[in-house]
Amino acid sequence: MKHYAGIDLSMETSHVCVVDAEGRKVAAQGVDSTPEAIAAMLERHGPLERVVIETGLAR
């Protein structure tokens, strides 16, 4: 089954959501904003078709 991920990237905690091809949520979780923590969350869901990242300049 195809999975897609979205990451809302922030300075300390990022939010990751994984959905299937029909748009149903497979997983959603807040993780530390380190490459290792984000990669560990994504790797649990196998190969992903696409990953999108949202970031902003919120203060």
PDBQT receptor file of N, H, CA, C and O in Angstrom, charges set to zero:
ATOM      1  N   MET A   1       0.840  -1.175   0.000  1.00  0.00    +0.000 N 
ATOM      2  CA  MET A   1       0.000   0.000   0.000  1.00  0.00    +0.000 C 
ATOM      3  C   MET A   1       0.889   1.244   0.000  1.00  0.00    +0.000 C 
ATOM      4  O   MET A   1       1.909   1.284   0.688  1.00  0.00    +0.000 OA
ATOM      5  N   LYS A   2       0.505   2.238  -0.759  1.00  0.00    +0.000 N 
ATOM      6  H   LYS A   2      -0.324   2.205  -1.318  1.00  0.00    +0.000 HD
ATOM      7  CA  LYS A   2       1.271   3.476  -0.840  1.00  0.00    +0.000 C 
ATOM      8  C   LYS A   2       0.975   4.370   0.358  1.00  0.00    +0.000 C 
ATOM      9  O   LYS A   2      -0.171   4.522   0.780  1.00  0.00    +0.000 OA
ATOM     10  N   HIS A   3       2.047   4.957   0.892  1.00  0.00    +0.000 N 
ATOM     11  H   HIS A   3       2.978   4.833   0.549  1.00  0.00    +0.000 HD
ATOM     12  CA  HIS A   3       1.918   5.898   1.997  1.00  0.00    +0.000 C 
ATOM     13  C   HIS A   3       2.603   7.210   1.641  1.00  0.00    +0.000 C 
ATOM     14  O   HIS A   3       3.575   7.245   0.886  1.00  0.00    +0.000 OA
ATOM     15  N   TYR A   4       2.066   8.284   2.206  1.00  0.00    +0.000 N 
ATOM     16  H   TYR A   4       1.277   8.255   2.819  1.00  0.00    +0.000 HD
ATOM     17  CA  TYR A   4       2.574   9.635   1.992  1.00  0.00    +0.000 C 
ATOM     18  C   TYR A   4       2.729  10.288   3.357  1.00  0.00    +0.000 C 
ATOM     19  O   TYR A   4       1.980   9.970   4.281  1.00  0.00    +0.000 OA
ATOM     20  N   ALA A   5       3.694  11.199   3.499  1.00  0.00    +0.000 N 
ATOM     21  H   ALA A   5       4.302  11.457   2.749  1.00  0.00    +0.000 HD
ATOM     22  CA  ALA A   5       3.920  11.836   4.794  1.00  0.00    +0.000 C 
ATOM     23  C   ALA A   5       3.981  13.343   4.647  1.00  0.00    +0.000 C 
ATOM     24  O   ALA A   5       4.444  13.874   3.638  1.00  0.00    +0.000 OA
ATOM     25  N   GLY A   6       3.502  14.016   5.677  1.00  0.00    +0.000 N 
ATOM     26  H   GLY A   6       3.126  13.585   6.497  1.00  0.00    +0.000 HD
ATOM     27  CA  GLY A   6       3.618  15.464   5.785  1.00  0.00    +0.000 C 
ATOM     28  C   GLY A   6       4.301  15.784   7.098  1.00  0.00    +0.000 C 
ATOM     29  O   GLY A   6       4.007  15.173   8.126  1.00  0.00    +0.000 OA
ATOM     30  N   ILE A   7       5.210  16.738   7.065  1.00  0.00    +0.000 N 
ATOM     31  H   ILE A   7       5.449  17.234   6.230  1.00  0.00    +0.000 HD
ATOM     32  CA  ILE A   7       5.943  17.143   8.263  1.00  0.00    +0.000 C 
ATOM     33  C   ILE A   7       5.742  18.636   8.466  1.00  0.00    +0.000 C 
ATOM     34  O   ILE A   7       6.029  19.433   7.573  1.00  0.00    +0.000 OA
ATOM     35  N   ASP A   8       5.247  19.017   9.645  1.00  0.00    +0.000 N 
ATOM     36  H   ASP A   8       5.014  18.370  10.370  1.00  0.00    +0.000 HD
ATOM     37  CA  ASP A   8       5.168  20.423  10.042  1.00  0.00    +0.000 C 
ATOM     38  C   ASP A   8       6.408  20.667  10.888  1.00  0.00    +0.000 C 
ATOM     39  O   ASP A   8       6.433  20.344  12.076  1.00  0.00    +0.000 OA
ATOM     40  N   LEU A   9       7.427  21.232  10.278  1.00  0.00    +0.000 N 
ATOM     41  H   LEU A   9       7.407  21.494   9.313  1.00  0.00    +0.000 HD
ATOM     42  CA  LEU A   9       8.748  21.359  10.885  1.00  0.00    +0.000 C 
ATOM     43  C   LEU A   9       8.835  22.620  11.737  1.00  0.00    +0.000 C 
ATOM     44  O   LEU A   9       8.550  23.721  11.266  1.00  0.00    +0.000 OA
ATOM     45  N   SER A  10       9.231  22.447  12.995  1.00  0.00    +0.000 N 
ATOM     46  H   SER A  10       9.463  21.553  13.377  1.00  0.00    +0.000 HD
ATOM     47  CA  SER A  10       9.408  23.558  13.930  1.00  0.00    +0.000 C 
ATOM     48  C   SER A  10      10.769  23.435  14.600  1.00  0.00    +0.000 C 
ATOM     49  O   SER A  10      11.485  22.455  14.394  1.00  0.00    +0.000 OA
ATOM     50  N   MET A  11      11.114  24.423  15.392  1.00  0.00    +0.000 N 
ATOM     51  H   MET A  11      10.532  25.218  15.559  1.00  0.00    +0.000 HD
ATOM     52  CA  MET A  11      12.437  24.456  16.013  1.00  0.00    +0.000 C 
ATOM     53  C   MET A  11      12.667  23.303  16.998  1.00  0.00    +0.000 C 
ATOM     54  O   MET A  11      13.723  22.672  16.971  1.00  0.00    +0.000 OA
ATOM     55  N   GLU A  12      11.687  23.026  17.864  1.00  0.00    +0.000 N 
ATOM     56  H   GLU A  12      10.829  23.539  17.886  1.00  0.00    +0.000 HD
ATOM     57  CA  GLU A  12      11.889  22.020  18.912  1.00  0.00    +0.000 C 
ATOM     58  C   GLU A  12      11.112  20.733  18.668  1.00  0.00    +0.000 C 
ATOM     59  O   GLU A  12      11.664  19.638  18.773  1.00  0.00    +0.000 OA
ATOM     60  N   THR A  13       9.825  20.870  18.340  1.00  0.00    +0.000 N 
ATOM     61  H   THR A  13       9.377  21.760  18.255  1.00  0.00    +0.000 HD
ATOM     62  CA  THR A  13       8.968  19.704  18.115  1.00  0.00    +0.000 C 
ATOM     63  C   THR A  13       8.317  19.819  16.750  1.00  0.00    +0.000 C 
ATOM     64  O   THR A  13       7.749  20.859  16.415  1.00  0.00    +0.000 OA
ATOM     65  N   SER A  14       8.395  18.774  15.973  1.00  0.00    +0.000 N 
ATOM     66  H   SER A  14       8.856  17.929  16.245  1.00  0.00    +0.000 HD
ATOM     67  CA  SER A  14       7.749  18.732  14.663  1.00  0.00    +0.000 C 
ATOM     68  C   SER A  14       6.601  17.734  14.714  1.00  0.00    +0.000 C 
ATOM     69  O   SER A  14       6.591  16.822  15.540  1.00  0.00    +0.000 OA
ATOM     70  N   HIS A  15       5.636  17.919  13.820  1.00  0.00    +0.000 N 
ATOM     71  H   HIS A  15       5.644  18.660  13.149  1.00  0.00    +0.000 HD
ATOM     72  CA  HIS A  15       4.496  17.012  13.766  1.00  0.00    +0.000 C 
ATOM     73  C   HIS A  15       4.523  16.289  12.430  1.00  0.00    +0.000 C 
ATOM     74  O   HIS A  15       4.654  16.902  11.371  1.00  0.00    +0.000 OA
ATOM     75  N   VAL A  16       4.395  14.972  12.507  1.00  0.00    +0.000 N 
ATOM     76  H   VAL A  16       4.289  14.474  13.367  1.00  0.00    +0.000 HD
ATOM     77  CA  VAL A  16       4.472  14.120  11.322  1.00  0.00    +0.000 C 
ATOM     78  C   VAL A  16       3.141  13.389  11.170  1.00  0.00    +0.000 C 
ATOM     79  O   VAL A  16       2.610  12.837  12.134  1.00  0.00    +0.000 OA
ATOM     80  N   CYS A  17       2.612  13.393   9.958  1.00  0.00    +0.000 N 
ATOM     81  H   CYS A  17       3.043  13.842   9.175  1.00  0.00    +0.000 HD
ATOM     82  CA  CYS A  17       1.383  12.660   9.660  1.00  0.00    +0.000 C 
ATOM     83  C   CYS A  17       1.634  11.785   8.441  1.00  0.00    +0.000 C 
ATOM     84  O   CYS A  17       2.197  12.237   7.444  1.00  0.00    +0.000 OA
ATOM     85  N   VAL A  18       1.211  10.528   8.529  1.00  0.00    +0.000 N 
ATOM     86  H   VAL A  18       0.754  10.161   9.339  1.00  0.00    +0.000 HD
ATOM     87  CA  VAL A  18       1.329   9.585   7.416  1.00  0.00    +0.000 C 
ATOM     88  C   VAL A  18      -0.086   9.183   7.012  1.00  0.00    +0.000 C 
ATOM     89  O   VAL A  18      -0.903   8.822   7.859  1.00  0.00    +0.000 OA
ATOM     90  N   VAL A  19      -0.370   9.249   5.709  1.00  0.00    +0.000 N 
ATOM     91  H   VAL A  19       0.294   9.543   5.020  1.00  0.00    +0.000 HD
ATOM     92  CA  VAL A  19      -1.683   8.857   5.194  1.00  0.00    +0.000 C 
ATOM     93  C   VAL A  19      -1.507   7.809   4.102  1.00  0.00    +0.000 C 
ATOM     94  O   VAL A  19      -0.434   7.672   3.515  1.00  0.00    +0.000 OA
ATOM     95  N   ASP A  20      -2.593   7.067   3.841  1.00  0.00    +0.000 N 
ATOM     96  H   ASP A  20      -3.466   7.179   4.318  1.00  0.00    +0.000 HD
ATOM     97  CA  ASP A  20      -2.550   6.089   2.756  1.00  0.00    +0.000 C 
ATOM     98  C   ASP A  20      -3.036   6.739   1.460  1.00  0.00    +0.000 C 
ATOM     99  O   ASP A  20      -3.334   7.934   1.440  1.00  0.00    +0.000 OA
ATOM    100  N   ALA A  21      -3.116   5.972   0.399  1.00  0.00    +0.000 N 
ATOM    101  H   ALA A  21      -2.874   5.002   0.416  1.00  0.00    +0.000 HD
ATOM    102  CA  ALA A  21      -3.475   6.502  -0.918  1.00  0.00    +0.000 C 
ATOM    103  C   ALA A  21      -4.890   7.076  -0.963  1.00  0.00    +0.000 C 
ATOM    104  O   ALA A  21      -5.199   7.892  -1.831  1.00  0.00    +0.000 OA
ATOM    105  N   GLU A  22      -5.751   6.656  -0.035  1.00  0.00    +0.000 N 
ATOM    106  H   GLU A  22      -5.501   5.992   0.670  1.00  0.00    +0.000 HD
ATOM    107  CA  GLU A  22      -7.115   7.174   0.026  1.00  0.00    +0.000 C 
ATOM    108  C   GLU A  22      -7.222   8.385   0.948  1.00  0.00    +0.000 C 
ATOM    109  O   GLU A  22      -8.308   8.938   1.120  1.00  0.00    +0.000 OA
ATOM    110  N   GLY A  23      -6.102   8.800   1.540  1.00  0.00    +0.000 N 
ATOM    111  H   GLY A  23      -5.220   8.350   1.399  1.00  0.00    +0.000 HD
ATOM    112  CA  GLY A  23      -6.098   9.955   2.433  1.00  0.00    +0.000 C 
ATOM    113  C   GLY A  23      -6.441   9.629   3.876  1.00  0.00    +0.000 C 
ATOM    114  O   GLY A  23      -6.611  10.538   4.689  1.00  0.00    +0.000 OA
ATOM    115  N   ARG A  24      -6.546   8.354   4.207  1.00  0.00    +0.000 N 
ATOM    116  H   ARG A  24      -6.407   7.615   3.546  1.00  0.00    +0.000 HD
ATOM    117  CA  ARG A  24      -6.840   7.959   5.592  1.00  0.00    +0.000 C 
ATOM    118  C   ARG A  24      -5.575   8.049   6.430  1.00  0.00    +0.000 C 
ATOM    119  O   ARG A  24      -4.505   7.604   6.015  1.00  0.00    +0.000 OA
ATOM    120  N   LYS A  25      -5.712   8.630   7.613  1.00  0.00    +0.000 N 
ATOM    121  H   LYS A  25      -6.581   8.992   7.950  1.00  0.00    +0.000 HD
ATOM    122  CA  LYS A  25      -4.569   8.786   8.507  1.00  0.00    +0.000 C 
ATOM    123  C   LYS A  25      -4.098   7.433   9.005  1.00  0.00    +0.000 C 
ATOM    124  O   LYS A  25      -4.877   6.658   9.560  1.00  0.00    +0.000 OA
ATOM    125  N   VAL A  26      -2.822   7.153   8.805  1.00  0.00    +0.000 N 
ATOM    126  H   VAL A  26      -2.189   7.782   8.355  1.00  0.00    +0.000 HD
ATOM    127  CA  VAL A  26      -2.189   5.925   9.267  1.00  0.00    +0.000 C 
ATOM    128  C   VAL A  26      -1.504   6.177  10.607  1.00  0.00    +0.000 C 
ATOM    129  O   VAL A  26      -1.526   5.324  11.495  1.00  0.00    +0.000 OA
ATOM    130  N   ALA A  27      -0.897   7.353  10.745  1.00  0.00    +0.000 N 
ATOM    131  H   ALA A  27      -0.878   8.046  10.024  1.00  0.00    +0.000 HD
ATOM    132  CA  ALA A  27      -0.203   7.712  11.981  1.00  0.00    +0.000 C 
ATOM    133  C   ALA A  27      -0.043   9.222  12.040  1.00  0.00    +0.000 C 
ATOM    134  O   ALA A  27       0.052   9.893  11.013  1.00  0.00    +0.000 OA
ATOM    135  N   ALA A  28      -0.014   9.743  13.253  1.00  0.00    +0.000 N 
ATOM    136  H   ALA A  28      -0.092   9.198  14.088  1.00  0.00    +0.000 HD
ATOM    137  CA  ALA A  28       0.272  11.160  13.479  1.00  0.00    +0.000 C 
ATOM    138  C   ALA A  28       0.949  11.264  14.835  1.00  0.00    +0.000 C 
ATOM    139  O   ALA A  28       0.495  10.678  15.818  1.00  0.00    +0.000 OA
ATOM    140  N   GLN A  29       2.028  12.010  14.875  1.00  0.00    +0.000 N 
ATOM    141  H   GLN A  29       2.396  12.486  14.077  1.00  0.00    +0.000 HD
ATOM    142  CA  GLN A  29       2.806  12.053  16.112  1.00  0.00    +0.000 C 
ATOM    143  C   GLN A  29       3.681  13.298  16.132  1.00  0.00    +0.000 C 
ATOM    144  O   GLN A  29       4.184  13.735  15.098  1.00  0.00    +0.000 OA
ATOM    145  N   GLY A  30       3.855  13.864  17.325  1.00  0.00    +0.000 N 
ATOM    146  H   GLY A  30       3.446  13.509  18.166  1.00  0.00    +0.000 HD
ATOM    147  CA  GLY A  30       4.843  14.908  17.535  1.00  0.00    +0.000 C 
ATOM    148  C   GLY A  30       6.176  14.254  17.861  1.00  0.00    +0.000 C 
ATOM    149  O   GLY A  30       6.233  13.303  18.641  1.00  0.00    +0.000 OA
ATOM    150  N   VAL A  31       7.247  14.763  17.265  1.00  0.00    +0.000 N 
ATOM    151  H   VAL A  31       7.201  15.535  16.631  1.00  0.00    +0.000 HD
ATOM    152  CA  VAL A  31       8.585  14.205  17.491  1.00  0.00    +0.000 C 
ATOM    153  C   VAL A  31       9.577  15.343  17.679  1.00  0.00    +0.000 C 
ATOM    154  O   VAL A  31       9.323  16.473  17.262  1.00  0.00    +0.000 OA
ATOM    155  N   ASP A  32      10.704  15.042  18.306  1.00  0.00    +0.000 N 
ATOM    156  H   ASP A  32      10.911  14.124  18.644  1.00  0.00    +0.000 HD
ATOM    157  CA  ASP A  32      11.781  16.023  18.389  1.00  0.00    +0.000 C 
ATOM    158  C   ASP A  32      12.189  16.423  16.974  1.00  0.00    +0.000 C 
ATOM    159  O   ASP A  32      12.141  15.609  16.052  1.00  0.00    +0.000 OA
ATOM    160  N   SER A  33      12.584  17.667  16.814  1.00  0.00    +0.000 N 
ATOM    161  H   SER A  33      12.623  18.328  17.563  1.00  0.00    +0.000 HD
ATOM    162  CA  SER A  33      12.967  18.169  15.486  1.00  0.00    +0.000 C 
ATOM    163  C   SER A  33      14.416  17.862  15.147  1.00  0.00    +0.000 C 
ATOM    164  O   SER A  33      15.175  18.745  14.748  1.00  0.00    +0.000 OA
ATOM    165  N   THR A  34      14.786  16.606  15.310  1.00  0.00    +0.000 N 
ATOM    166  H   THR A  34      14.169  15.889  15.634  1.00  0.00    +0.000 HD
ATOM    167  CA  THR A  34      16.125  16.171  14.914  1.00  0.00    +0.000 C 
ATOM    168  C   THR A  34      15.972  15.251  13.713  1.00  0.00    +0.000 C 
ATOM    169  O   THR A  34      14.951  14.577  13.579  1.00  0.00    +0.000 OA
ATOM    170  N   PRO A  35      16.962  15.212  12.846  1.00  0.00    +0.000 N 
ATOM    171  CA  PRO A  35      16.869  14.295  11.705  1.00  0.00    +0.000 C 
ATOM    172  C   PRO A  35      16.639  12.849  12.140  1.00  0.00    +0.000 C 
ATOM    173  O   PRO A  35      15.894  12.113  11.493  1.00  0.00    +0.000 OA
ATOM    174  N   GLU A  36      17.277  12.448  13.231  1.00  0.00    +0.000 N 
ATOM    175  H   GLU A  36      17.882  13.045  13.757  1.00  0.00    +0.000 HD
ATOM    176  CA  GLU A  36      17.156  11.063  13.702  1.00  0.00    +0.000 C 
ATOM    177  C   GLU A  36      15.732  10.743  14.152  1.00  0.00    +0.000 C 
ATOM    178  O   GLU A  36      15.207   9.679  13.825  1.00  0.00    +0.000 OA
ATOM    179  N   ALA A  37      15.104  11.649  14.899  1.00  0.00    +0.000 N 
ATOM    180  H   ALA A  37      15.530  12.514  15.166  1.00  0.00    +0.000 HD
ATOM    181  CA  ALA A  37      13.750  11.402  15.405  1.00  0.00    +0.000 C 
ATOM    182  C   ALA A  37      12.729  11.387  14.269  1.00  0.00    +0.000 C 
ATOM    183  O   ALA A  37      11.832  10.544  14.244  1.00  0.00    +0.000 OA
ATOM    184  N   ILE A  38      12.869  12.315  13.341  1.00  0.00    +0.000 N 
ATOM    185  H   ILE A  38      13.597  12.999  13.362  1.00  0.00    +0.000 HD
ATOM    186  CA  ILE A  38      11.941  12.364  12.210  1.00  0.00    +0.000 C 
ATOM    187  C   ILE A  38      12.116  11.123  11.337  1.00  0.00    +0.000 C 
ATOM    188  O   ILE A  38      11.128  10.513  10.929  1.00  0.00    +0.000 OA
ATOM    189  N   ALA A  39      13.347  10.748  11.051  1.00  0.00    +0.000 N 
ATOM    190  H   ALA A  39      14.150  11.243  11.383  1.00  0.00    +0.000 HD
ATOM    191  CA  ALA A  39      13.608   9.556  10.233  1.00  0.00    +0.000 C 
ATOM    192  C   ALA A  39      13.067   8.300  10.906  1.00  0.00    +0.000 C 
ATOM    193  O   ALA A  39      12.491   7.443  10.235  1.00  0.00    +0.000 OA
ATOM    194  N   ALA A  40      13.242   8.177  12.217  1.00  0.00    +0.000 N 
ATOM    195  H   ALA A  40      13.710   8.873  12.761  1.00  0.00    +0.000 HD
ATOM    196  CA  ALA A  40      12.753   6.992  12.933  1.00  0.00    +0.000 C 
ATOM    197  C   ALA A  40      11.240   6.870  12.810  1.00  0.00    +0.000 C 
ATOM    198  O   ALA A  40      10.723   5.770  12.618  1.00  0.00    +0.000 OA
ATOM    199  N   MET A  41      10.526   7.984  12.917  1.00  0.00    +0.000 N 
ATOM    200  H   MET A  41      10.946   8.878  13.072  1.00  0.00    +0.000 HD
ATOM    201  CA  MET A  41       9.069   7.962  12.789  1.00  0.00    +0.000 C 
ATOM    202  C   MET A  41       8.671   7.544  11.370  1.00  0.00    +0.000 C 
ATOM    203  O   MET A  41       7.778   6.715  11.197  1.00  0.00    +0.000 OA
ATOM    204  N   LEU A  42       9.322   8.106  10.365  1.00  0.00    +0.000 N 
ATOM    205  H   LEU A  42      10.048   8.780  10.505  1.00  0.00    +0.000 HD
ATOM    206  CA  LEU A  42       8.970   7.796   8.978  1.00  0.00    +0.000 C 
ATOM    207  C   LEU A  42       9.327   6.364   8.597  1.00  0.00    +0.000 C 
ATOM    208  O   LEU A  42       8.581   5.721   7.859  1.00  0.00    +0.000 OA
ATOM    209  N   GLU A  43      10.444   5.859   9.083  1.00  0.00    +0.000 N 
ATOM    210  H   GLU A  43      11.050   6.382   9.683  1.00  0.00    +0.000 HD
ATOM    211  CA  GLU A  43      10.902   4.510   8.730  1.00  0.00    +0.000 C 
ATOM    212  C   GLU A  43       9.957   3.417   9.214  1.00  0.00    +0.000 C 
ATOM    213  O   GLU A  43       9.948   2.321   8.653  1.00  0.00    +0.000 OA
ATOM    214  N   ARG A  44       9.167   3.692  10.237  1.00  0.00    +0.000 N 
ATOM    215  H   ARG A  44       9.174   4.583  10.692  1.00  0.00    +0.000 HD
ATOM    216  CA  ARG A  44       8.210   2.700  10.748  1.00  0.00    +0.000 C 
ATOM    217  C   ARG A  44       7.115   2.384   9.735  1.00  0.00    +0.000 C 
ATOM    218  O   ARG A  44       6.405   1.389   9.877  1.00  0.00    +0.000 OA
ATOM    219  N   HIS A  45       6.975   3.226   8.717  1.00  0.00    +0.000 N 
ATOM    220  H   HIS A  45       7.552   4.035   8.602  1.00  0.00    +0.000 HD
ATOM    221  CA  HIS A  45       5.874   3.070   7.764  1.00  0.00    +0.000 C 
ATOM    222  C   HIS A  45       6.348   2.646   6.385  1.00  0.00    +0.000 C 
ATOM    223  O   HIS A  45       5.633   2.805   5.396  1.00  0.00    +0.000 OA
ATOM    224  N   GLY A  46       7.559   2.105   6.323  1.00  0.00    +0.000 N 
ATOM    225  H   GLY A  46       8.140   1.975   7.127  1.00  0.00    +0.000 HD
ATOM    226  CA  GLY A  46       8.074   1.568   5.066  1.00  0.00    +0.000 C 
ATOM    227  C   GLY A  46       8.383   2.652   4.053  1.00  0.00    +0.000 C 
ATOM    228  O   GLY A  46       8.395   3.838   4.383  1.00  0.00    +0.000 OA
ATOM    229  N   PRO A  47       8.630   2.246   2.829  1.00  0.00    +0.000 N 
ATOM    230  CA  PRO A  47       8.929   3.228   1.787  1.00  0.00    +0.000 C 
ATOM    231  C   PRO A  47       7.737   4.167   1.586  1.00  0.00    +0.000 C 
ATOM    232  O   PRO A  47       6.588   3.727   1.548  1.00  0.00    +0.000 OA
ATOM    233  N   LEU A  48       8.021   5.443   1.458  1.00  0.00    +0.000 N 
ATOM    234  H   LEU A  48       8.955   5.800   1.488  1.00  0.00    +0.000 HD
ATOM    235  CA  LEU A  48       6.980   6.449   1.254  1.00  0.00    +0.000 C 
ATOM    236  C   LEU A  48       7.014   6.927  -0.196  1.00  0.00    +0.000 C 
ATOM    237  O   LEU A  48       8.082   7.072  -0.790  1.00  0.00    +0.000 OA
ATOM    238  N   GLU A  49       5.839   7.166  -0.750  1.00  0.00    +0.000 N 
ATOM    239  H   GLU A  49       4.971   7.048  -0.268  1.00  0.00    +0.000 HD
ATOM    240  CA  GLU A  49       5.747   7.670  -2.122  1.00  0.00    +0.000 C 
ATOM    241  C   GLU A  49       6.234   9.111  -2.207  1.00  0.00    +0.000 C 
ATOM    242  O   GLU A  49       6.916   9.489  -3.160  1.00  0.00    +0.000 OA
ATOM    243  N   ARG A  50       5.877   9.915  -1.203  1.00  0.00    +0.000 N 
ATOM    244  H   ARG A  50       5.323   9.609  -0.429  1.00  0.00    +0.000 HD
ATOM    245  CA  ARG A  50       6.227  11.330  -1.225  1.00  0.00    +0.000 C 
ATOM    246  C   ARG A  50       6.199  11.867   0.199  1.00  0.00    +0.000 C 
ATOM    247  O   ARG A  50       5.401  11.430   1.029  1.00  0.00    +0.000 OA
ATOM    248  N   VAL A  51       7.082  12.820   0.467  1.00  0.00    +0.000 N 
ATOM    249  H   VAL A  51       7.731  13.175  -0.207  1.00  0.00    +0.000 HD
ATOM    250  CA  VAL A  51       7.124  13.505   1.758  1.00  0.00    +0.000 C 
ATOM    251  C   VAL A  51       7.095  14.997   1.475  1.00  0.00    +0.000 C 
ATOM    252  O   VAL A  51       7.868  15.495   0.656  1.00  0.00    +0.000 OA
ATOM    253  N   VAL A  52       6.199  15.713   2.156  1.00  0.00    +0.000 N 
ATOM    254  H   VAL A  52       5.571  15.308   2.821  1.00  0.00    +0.000 HD
ATOM    255  CA  VAL A  52       6.148  17.166   2.028  1.00  0.00    +0.000 C 
ATOM    256  C   VAL A  52       6.486  17.782   3.378  1.00  0.00    +0.000 C 
ATOM    257  O   VAL A  52       6.178  17.216   4.426  1.00  0.00    +0.000 OA
ATOM    258  N   ILE A  53       7.119  18.939   3.339  1.00  0.00    +0.000 N 
ATOM    259  H   ILE A  53       7.369  19.399   2.487  1.00  0.00    +0.000 HD
ATOM    260  CA  ILE A  53       7.540  19.624   4.561  1.00  0.00    +0.000 C 
ATOM    261  C   ILE A  53       6.977  21.030   4.550  1.00  0.00    +0.000 C 
ATOM    262  O   ILE A  53       7.101  21.756   3.564  1.00  0.00    +0.000 OA
ATOM    263  N   GLU A  54       6.350  21.410   5.670  1.00  0.00    +0.000 N 
ATOM    264  H   GLU A  54       6.249  20.820   6.471  1.00  0.00    +0.000 HD
ATOM    265  CA  GLU A  54       5.863  22.768   5.842  1.00  0.00    +0.000 C 
ATOM    266  C   GLU A  54       6.685  23.413   6.940  1.00  0.00    +0.000 C 
ATOM    267  O   GLU A  54       6.893  22.824   8.000  1.00  0.00    +0.000 OA
ATOM    268  N   THR A  55       7.144  24.607   6.687  1.00  0.00    +0.000 N 
ATOM    269  H   THR A  55       6.976  25.086   5.825  1.00  0.00    +0.000 HD
ATOM    270  CA  THR A  55       7.878  25.351   7.695  1.00  0.00    +0.000 C 
ATOM    271  C   THR A  55       7.510  26.815   7.560  1.00  0.00    +0.000 C 
ATOM    272  O   THR A  55       7.090  27.265   6.494  1.00  0.00    +0.000 OA
ATOM    273  N   GLY A  56       7.667  27.545   8.630  1.00  0.00    +0.000 N 
ATOM    274  H   GLY A  56       8.007  27.179   9.496  1.00  0.00    +0.000 HD
ATOM    275  CA  GLY A  56       7.325  28.963   8.604  1.00  0.00    +0.000 C 
ATOM    276  C   GLY A  56       8.273  29.754   9.475  1.00  0.00    +0.000 C 
ATOM    277  O   GLY A  56       9.257  29.231   9.998  1.00  0.00    +0.000 OA
ATOM    278  N   LEU A  57       7.960  31.006   9.616  1.00  0.00    +0.000 N 
ATOM    279  H   LEU A  57       7.161  31.431   9.191  1.00  0.00    +0.000 HD
ATOM    280  CA  LEU A  57       8.804  31.904  10.401  1.00  0.00    +0.000 C 
ATOM    281  C   LEU A  57       8.082  32.397  11.644  1.00  0.00    +0.000 C 
ATOM    282  O   LEU A  57       8.276  33.542  12.051  1.00  0.00    +0.000 OA
ATOM    283  N   ALA A  58       7.252  31.556  12.259  1.00  0.00    +0.000 N 
ATOM    284  H   ALA A  58       7.095  30.625  11.928  1.00  0.00    +0.000 HD
ATOM    285  CA  ALA A  58       6.509  31.949  13.458  1.00  0.00    +0.000 C 
ATOM    286  C   ALA A  58       7.462  32.344  14.566  1.00  0.00    +0.000 C 
ATOM    287  O   ALA A  58       8.511  31.727  14.751  1.00  0.00    +0.000 OA
ATOM    288  N   ARG A  59       7.093  33.360  15.287  1.00  0.00    +0.000 N 
ATOM    289  H   ARG A  59       6.241  33.861  15.137  1.00  0.00    +0.000 HD
ATOM    290  CA  ARG A  59       7.922  33.835  16.405  1.00  0.00    +0.000 C 
ATOM    291  C   ARG A  59       7.130  33.842  17.673  1.00  0.00    +0.000 C 
ATOM    292  O   ARG A  59       7.653  34.210  18.725  1.00  0.00    +0.000 OA
TER     293      ARG A  59
